[in-house]
Amino acid sequence: MDPKALGYLAAGIGAGITVIGAGIGIGKLAAAAMEASGRQPEAAGQVRTSMIIAAALIEGATFFGLAICIILAFK
């Protein structure tokens, strides 16, 4: 198999793993936030704000991982 084709394959697999990891992380984050809001409705605003910040950090790390995969694919 051509080394360039292996690079594309590895980048595709890396991108897929990155996106799956981010989906699992955001899913767990949202589940915990909904449970916290259900237990203490008066703190729902603070929980929502913290959840949005954490989700943005997860997405930032995901975009970084995807960028690395794209850079490695075209190197």
Secondary structure, 3 states (H helix, E strand, C coil): CCHHHHHHHHHHHHHHHHHHHHHHHHHHHHHHHHHHHHHCHHHHHHHHHHHHHHHHHHHHHHHHHHHHHHHHHCC
